[in-house]
Structure formats: structure tokens, C-alpha cells
Amino acid sequence: MKKWFPALLLLSAFTLSLYVGATQIDNFWSALINPGSNEILWQIRFPRVTAAVIVGAALGVAGLLAQGACNNAVAEPAILGTAAGAAFGAVLAISTGLVEVGTIGAIACGTIGALLTTALTFKLAAIRGALSSFTLIIVGIAISAIFTSFVGIASAMASRADARSISFWSLGSLALITSENLIGIALTTLIGVAIAWRIAPALDRLSLGDATAFHLGVNVARIRLFALIALSILAGGAVSTVGSIAFIGLAAPHIARFIYGPSHRKLVAHSAIIGGLIVVVADTVSRTIAQPNELPIGLATALLGAPVLIALVAFKNNVWRTQ
């Protein structure tokens, strides 16, 4: 039962999120089993809730990769500068008129930005010798702050409406999601998750430390590079489409690790499910709690995820074994 419980919760949250909203859907169950029969349900809510699942899965697995590659319990896309780089890449391309929000072009620009900033973080952290997890986090926080500032400046200077909302890029929103947006983020999520699944056994050995992993036959630099690429693809696709949604990449892998143990093969699937669950619940809360206004989803994810993570640390603080 424990194995399927998060998936059942996700299915329940998905259905509830389709049901609730500013407009009541008459004959909801009938409309649900007849695709296309209700415009609000199938053209607005279904793409949005589906995007919430995909984005949550992408950020959950991205966080798992960040923690596994860095062997650090607090690593996540927001801390490594990945999310800020993705946002900056997308904002820069959108504000200059090269691409539109949510398109394949925007996702590509976000992914490139994510990859470059993550690589910059790793490069600067290792500039004085061996890569230190502590140095990596400090440098990542600094890089994230710099590129978040760049996002704010670029957004404030942009004349186009879809690039001017700083809150969209800093706190996230699923309000602009359409059926067409789903293709791009689904593709990047599938690619990133496939890479994560492939390198998961190596991440298990990497958690024992670089030296031990090397003696067990792991090409540490190669695995870290693949993790970096997958992390950038996942975060780049999500952030360039819905903006930055903090905390998912930190909370989802920890919750999955608490329930299912340290095996990365299991954690890839369950981090995706738990990440999707958190984002679906957070989006439902953000668009219903203050109707007719809509709160940024990043506020809801922090309020929902932080207490859960605090509880996990308080009641089972050995969920991550620090090397």
C-alpha cells in the first residue's frame, strides 16, 4: 500500500483540481468521461492540471539529480543557480522577441541558460582544486542571486506583456498554460527522467563519496556531467514555461527518500510522483483560496512543503547520511 499511496493521492488531487475553480462545472463526471464536452474543463483546467503534474515531476527529479550529483542534502535547482539561469535565458529570448512564452524556442533558451549557469557554478566551485559540496552550495547561491537580479532587470525593462511580470518568473504561475505548451515540457521531462533513470545506479555509488565510487568503477566526472545535463533539461523546460517554483526540488526527493529509502532507481519515480502531487495541490490552493484573485504558486509550494520537510528532519534526521 505504501508503494502506491502517493500515486493514489496524486490521482485524487488531479481529479479534485479539475473539479474546483472559479466556475462551477455542471455534470462534472459526465463531462470528465466525455473529452471535449466542456470547454472550461478540457481547454483550461485539464491542460493546467496536467502541466502541474509534469512540472512537479520535472522539478522533483531535478532536485534528486542535484542532491545525488553534489552528494549534498540541500542541493536543488534553485540553489545551484539552474532555475535562475533557465529563467534568465527564457526572459532574455522573450523580451527580445525571439520566442514566445511556452514555445519550444523558449524551452530551448531556458535549457541553455540552465546548462550554462549550472556549469558556471561547478566551474567556479572547483576553481581552487577539488570540488567541495560546501563551496558548491555557496557559489550556487551567489550565482542564483546574480541571475535572479538579471531576470528582474530584464523583466522590468521589457516592453512585451509576456516578459514584464517579474512575479511570474520569480514565483511561478500556471495561468498561461495551454494544450500546446504541454508538448514541450512533456518532451524535456521525458528526456531528463530517462537520463536520471539510466544513471541512477551510479548515483547510488556516488553517494558513498567520490573516492569510493571511483574504486567501484564509476566515472565520477562523466556521471556528474550527465546529471548536470539532465538537471538542466528538466529545470529549463519547467522554468521557461511556468517560471520558478521553489522548494519542489528540495522537498520531493527528501519525502521520497524518507518513505522509500536511498535507492535512486526508486527515487526517480517517486520523486516525480511526489513533486507532481505537491505542485497540483499548490496550484489548486493558489487559484481557489483568494478568488477571484490568483496567488503565485511559489507562495503555496513554500507554505505546503516547508512544514513537511521540517517534520521529516525533526522525526527522522538520518534520512540523508552526510559523507
Summary of the structure (lengths in Angstrom):
residues: 323
radius of gyration: 19.1
end to end distance: 32.1
largest distance: 64.4
contacts: 1207
relative contact order: 0.17
helix: 74%
strand: 0%
